[in-house]
Amino acid sequence: MFLSVFDMFKVGIGPSSSHTMGPMVAAAQFLDMMRASPFEFHGVRASLHGSLAFTGVGHATDRATILGLAGFVPDTYDAQKAELTLTQIHTDQRVAPQGLPELHFNPKTDLLFDFGPALPGHANGMVLMATDAQGDIILQETFYSIGGGFVMTEAELAAGKDTNEGPPVPYPFKTAAEMLEMAQASGLSIAAMKKANEIARGCPESFAKGAARIWDVMNACIERGMATEGILPGGLNVRRRAKGIRDALEAERGMNLNAPHTINDWMSTYAMAVNEENAAGGQVVTAPTNGAAGVVPAVIRYWLDHVPGASATRIDEFLLTAAAIGGLVKFNASISGAEAGCQAEVGSAAAMGAAGLCAVMGGTPEQVENAAEIALEHHLGMTCDPVKGLVQVPCIERNGLGAIKAVSAASLALRGDGQHFVPLDSVIETMRQTGHDMHEKYKETSLGGLAVNVPNC
């Protein structure tokens, strides 16, 4: 099994990897299908199903789908150009993707929110259609946005998980148990094995450049979030708080009255800064999702800014270790809130952050696995119940608490010798089963939990 660091950490846009980035990626893939088709197209349509319908407006799924059909992709997204394009599409009722003729598309009639039963493959389903001059559908594809910006067609999903396309890798572990066995046999760290796998599929230079960009985007997102005030969009009138908290913490520096637990406020501030940017539709890195994008960068900033001996030269070791854990969770369970609740998003992110921190602080592979297990275990059962379908309440604060749990888990693991009662594989399987049994109203539909028990305006 191989999932690249650059699969787990993808540069994209807020507010959701599954509901914003995924539909945009699906639309781009559909445009490629159209370009490869011999048919002459005159229009496009889209229908959103399941969680994409129920929380689509709050997650900007409609905007992402429209912009995707106009040729936008997350990695090169230009917010100013996007706003101009959206205005033009609503006026002209046409999209003009590169390599295709202008296509009829009326956002009011050609984008359908289907609130009926979800499509059978996944809670996040969408159908994209292309039409001829008479308006008849001549090309159609069903896509599933399975979390973290990953997209699969109906056929790909039916064929099962396939994460081994490409050259073989030297350490193809599919479980944590296999990972530890390979580490013991090779004498390598988890990060070293993961890097060997990455290089087998690429080259050292491209890996180094890509890893540096991931951290640059993460850190820039933290800095923007800690420098920006105002009200987040969407109608809940949620106030940005990261800047105010950071300013207060800076003013208290050097005072002898600071309580030790103030460090938790720093971790929360770093994480909340990211998720406030995400909620505003800014550039973020999926880690492993947008809804959980604040945890891993917050833990890295905590390590760099507050832990003696930390060095930015080891950030790639952190990311490699975190990606290895995230890949195990995705392959054996889920990172999708619509599929398994927030345990699959913030829980996975906390496990990744705990593993990465444990590794750069000298943890053995066994301690790293223990750190991930502790963090994920104590997120089991966490629901995904965003108020008004927005990635704001409880998502922003939840990332702060996820970062704190990640650091605590790493610290506990480092205090031990790596031997522990519950294996990470068992926790991942428990998370999968819990997600399967969880009622749909608690899985990113905004039909239960906080979403129905607090005012939505």
BELCOR-V10447 format. One line per field, one symbol per residue. phi: phi as a letter, one per 20 degrees, with the letter a starting at -180 (. if undefined). psi: psi as a letter, one per 20 degrees, with the letter a starting at -180 (. if undefined). burial: b if it has 24 or more other C-alpha atoms within 12 Angstrom, else e. A space follows every 10 residues. Layout:
phi=???
psi=???
burial=???
This chain:
phi=.ccfgeefdd fbceebfedd fggfffffff fffffeeefd dcacbbcdcm ffefdfffem ffgffffffe ofcffdfdff ffffffgfff eelbdcffnc fgcfbdgfdd cdeeefgfff fafddbddcc cefenefdbb bedceeomnf ccfgfffffn fcdcfoffdf cefdcfffgf fffffemeff ffffffffff dbbgffffff fffgfgfgff fgfffedddp dffpoelfef cgffffffff fegnffeffg fggffffffg ffgffffffe neecdfbecf fdfeffffff fgffecdgnf bffdffffff ffffffffff fdbaddffec mfgedfffff fffffffgff enffgfffff gfffffgedg nfedcffmme ecdefffgff ffffffffff fffffddneb fdfggfffff ffffffeffg fdcldldbmg fddcfeb
psi=pppqhighop pbqriphhif gghggghghh hhgghiqiqo qirqrqppqc hhghjgghjk hgghgghgii jqqhhkpogg hgggggghgh gilqqmqpjq rpppoohhhj opoojaqqqh hqhnqqppqq rahijqpipq qpqpojqjjp pqrgggghir pokjpaqqqh mlpirhghgh ghgghhjqrg ggghhhgghh icqhghgggg hhhghggghh gggghiipra pqriiikppp iggggggggg hipipiipqh ihhhhgghgg ghgghhgghj krprppmirg hkiigghghg hgghhippiq piijhhgggg gghgghhggg hidqjphihj aihifhgggh gggggggggi jjqrhhhghg ggggghhjip iprolppjjq mfojgghhhg hhgghggggg gghhiajipr goqhhhgghg gggghhipqh ijmkikjrbh hijqqj.
burial=bbbbbbbbbb bbbbbbbbbb bbbbbbbbbb bebbeeeeeb bbbbbbbbbb bbbbbbbbbb bbbbbbbbbb bbbbbebebe ebeebbeebb eebbbbbeeb eebbbbbeeb bbbeeeebbe bbbbbbbbbb beeeeeebbb bbbbbbbbbb bbbbeeeeee bebeeeeebe bbbbbbbbbb ebbeeeeebb bbbbbbbbbe beeeeebbeb bbbbbbbbbb bbbbbbbbee ebbbebebbb bbbebbeebe eeeeeeeeee eebbbbbbbb bbbbbbbbbb bbbbbbbbbb bbbbbbbbbb bbbbeeeeee eeebbbbbbb bbbbbbbbbb bbbbbbbbbb bbbbbbbbbb bbbbbbbbbb bbbbbbbbbb bbbbbbbbbb bbbbbbbbbb bbbbbbbbbb bbbbbbbbbb bbbbeeebee eebbbbbbbb bbebbbebbb bbbbbbbbbb beeeeee
